[in-house]
Amino acid sequence: MKGEHLGELEELVLLTIGSLYQEAYAVAILEEIKKNTNRKMDVTAIHSVLRRLEKKGYTKSEMGGATAERGGRRKRYFVLTQIGRKVLDDTMELRVSLYNKMPKLAFAGI
């Protein structure tokens, strides 16, 4: 079904939201992905994915309180929804299933 397919960056963002738990906001998500993947990306890409994931119902968000360190601006925090966790579980199950179907061969450089 359209809407249920996860792109690679969407999957990384969802996994990162889950791992950050209650501290998942755009900049923290970006930094965690950079640290774990060595990818170069900017916060605009993360914001785009976060909007898409929330629209699909895989995440929900709420605004945190304003802080002086952010000049009075508030952070938007994200959490996985039940359906977001299920889509991650299904994706992982599919990946592991396909991986386990590969024959145990020694691969020579071609």
C-alpha positions as a Python dict, from the first residue, in 0.01 Angstrom:
ca = {
    (1, 'M'): (0, 0, 0),
    (2, 'K'): (115, 352, -71),
    (3, 'G'): (217, 532, 245),
    (4, 'E'): (337, 221, 425),
    (5, 'H'): (666, 195, 236),
    (6, 'L'): (961, 330, 431),
    (7, 'G'): (1249, 497, 256),
    (8, 'E'): (1599, 448, 394),
    (9, 'L'): (1620, 793, 556),
    (10, 'E'): (1268, 754, 698),
    (11, 'E'): (1373, 425, 853),
    (12, 'L'): (1688, 581, 1003),
    (13, 'V'): (1487, 870, 1146),
    (14, 'L'): (1226, 636, 1297),
    (15, 'L'): (1494, 415, 1450),
    (16, 'T'): (1669, 722, 1590),
    (17, 'I'): (1347, 859, 1738),
    (18, 'G'): (1296, 525, 1909),
    (19, 'S'): (1652, 515, 2041),
    (20, 'L'): (1645, 874, 2169),
    (21, 'Y'): (1309, 803, 2333),
    (22, 'Q'): (1183, 1125, 2493),
    (23, 'E'): (1475, 1340, 2377),
    (24, 'A'): (1404, 1313, 2003),
    (25, 'Y'): (1394, 1655, 1841),
    (26, 'A'): (1526, 1752, 1497),
    (27, 'V'): (1880, 1857, 1590),
    (28, 'A'): (1931, 1560, 1826),
    (29, 'I'): (1804, 1324, 1555),
    (30, 'L'): (2037, 1482, 1299),
    (31, 'E'): (2341, 1457, 1527),
    (32, 'E'): (2266, 1094, 1617),
    (33, 'I'): (2229, 995, 1252),
    (34, 'K'): (2552, 1178, 1158),
    (35, 'K'): (2738, 1009, 1445),
    (36, 'N'): (2616, 660, 1353),
    (37, 'T'): (2628, 679, 972),
    (38, 'N'): (2894, 942, 893),
    (39, 'R'): (2646, 1098, 649),
    (40, 'K'): (2650, 1465, 567),
    (41, 'M'): (2303, 1615, 586),
    (42, 'D'): (2131, 1918, 722),
    (43, 'V'): (1843, 1976, 957),
    (44, 'T'): (1614, 2075, 666),
    (45, 'A'): (1621, 1715, 540),
    (46, 'I'): (1534, 1590, 888),
    (47, 'H'): (1244, 1834, 919),
    (48, 'S'): (1108, 1717, 584),
    (49, 'V'): (1122, 1351, 690),
    (50, 'L'): (969, 1428, 1029),
    (51, 'R'): (671, 1601, 866),
    (52, 'R'): (625, 1306, 629),
    (53, 'L'): (644, 1048, 909),
    (54, 'E'): (394, 1238, 1121),
    (55, 'K'): (157, 1266, 824),
    (56, 'K'): (182, 887, 775),
    (57, 'G'): (95, 840, 1143),
    (58, 'Y'): (429, 678, 1236),
    (59, 'T'): (521, 954, 1482),
    (60, 'K'): (350, 1218, 1687),
    (61, 'S'): (498, 1534, 1826),
    (62, 'E'): (445, 1802, 2082),
    (63, 'M'): (613, 2126, 2169),
    (64, 'G'): (840, 2143, 2472),
    (65, 'G'): (873, 2445, 2694),
    (66, 'A'): (1064, 2756, 2596),
    (67, 'T'): (1419, 2783, 2729),
    (68, 'A'): (1651, 3078, 2775),
    (69, 'E'): (1937, 2888, 2610),
    (70, 'R'): (1732, 2878, 2287),
    (71, 'G'): (1636, 3244, 2305),
    (72, 'G'): (1286, 3156, 2424),
    (73, 'R'): (1221, 2918, 2134),
    (74, 'R'): (1061, 2581, 2196),
    (75, 'K'): (1166, 2238, 2064),
    (76, 'R'): (928, 1997, 1894),
    (77, 'Y'): (974, 1649, 2042),
    (78, 'F'): (885, 1332, 1850),
    (79, 'V'): (785, 984, 1966),
    (80, 'L'): (698, 667, 1779),
    (81, 'T'): (334, 570, 1754),
    (82, 'Q'): (217, 210, 1776),
    (83, 'I'): (190, 194, 1399),
    (84, 'G'): (539, 346, 1365),
    (85, 'R'): (682, 73, 1586),
    (86, 'K'): (492, -191, 1389),
    (87, 'V'): (624, -68, 1054),
    (88, 'L'): (979, -81, 1196),
    (89, 'D'): (920, -434, 1329),
    (90, 'D'): (780, -546, 992),
    (91, 'T'): (1072, -388, 804),
    (92, 'M'): (1327, -556, 1030),
    (93, 'E'): (1150, -891, 999),
    (94, 'L'): (1155, -866, 619),
    (95, 'R'): (1525, -768, 611),
    (96, 'V'): (1629, -1053, 841),
    (97, 'S'): (1415, -1302, 649),
    (98, 'L'): (1573, -1205, 317),
    (99, 'Y'): (1922, -1201, 467),
    (100, 'N'): (1873, -1550, 612),
    (101, 'K'): (1771, -1683, 270),
    (102, 'M'): (2111, -1604, 122),
    (103, 'P'): (2325, -1915, 74),
    (104, 'K'): (2629, -1942, 299),
    (105, 'L'): (2883, -1910, 19),
    (106, 'A'): (3227, -1764, 14),
    (107, 'F'): (3219, -1475, -231),
    (108, 'A'): (3520, -1415, -449),
    (109, 'G'): (3603, -1072, -584),
    (110, 'I'): (3470, -1036, -936),
}
